[in-house]
Amino acid sequence: QVQLVESGGGLVQAGGSLRLSCAVSGRTFSTYVMGWFRQAPGLEREFISAISYSGIYTYYKDSVKGRFTISRDNAKNTVYLQMNSLKPEDTAIYYCAATDNTDVSGLRRVDHYDYWGQGTQVTVSS
């Protein structure tokens, strides 16, 4: 059974930074494509970023490009999301997700991923 546990959320002022982590159990982490999604109240869960199993390829939602950086450490079974220049509209619950489906055409879709964490709250005050 694969388990994902996010951490690093919190309350931060606009313009500040946070680093989210997602620790993944299981011995096949290095074969998973990893994604970050977020969900604000009343809205659908949306894609933020994804990273290939090797870490070479990264993908971002347009509104976070240049502010957020996804990375992974396969030796630590952990994926990270560094978030800089945070804005109030970044406020949401952030989820990490994993899949062994390497079809990049689907990695921005919620249903592309097989495993999900419980989420971590990020609140950005103005």
C-alpha positions, 0 to 999 in steps of 0.5 A: 500500500502506498501512503503519501503524507504532506507537511509544511503548510501554514499561515504566511503573509503575502509575498512570503514563502513556504516549502511543502513536502510529501513523504511517500511510503513504498519501495517504488517511489522512483518509478512514480510521476508525482503531482501537486494539486490544490483545492480552495473552498467551493472550487474543484481540485486543480493541478499545480505542478508535476515532476517525472520519475527521474526529476528531469521533466517538470510541469506547472500551472501557468499562474505559478510558473516562476514562483513555485518549484517542484523537486524530488529526492528519490533517495528520501522518497520525498517530493517538494514544492517550494512556493515563493511570492505567495499571493492570497489566491494561493490559499487552499488545501494542497495535495500531493499525488502519485501515479505510475502512468507516464502518459504526460498528456494526462498528468494535469488531470485529477483522475490520472493519479492513483494515490493521494495524500490527506492534504496540508492547509496553506493560508496566505494573508493580505 
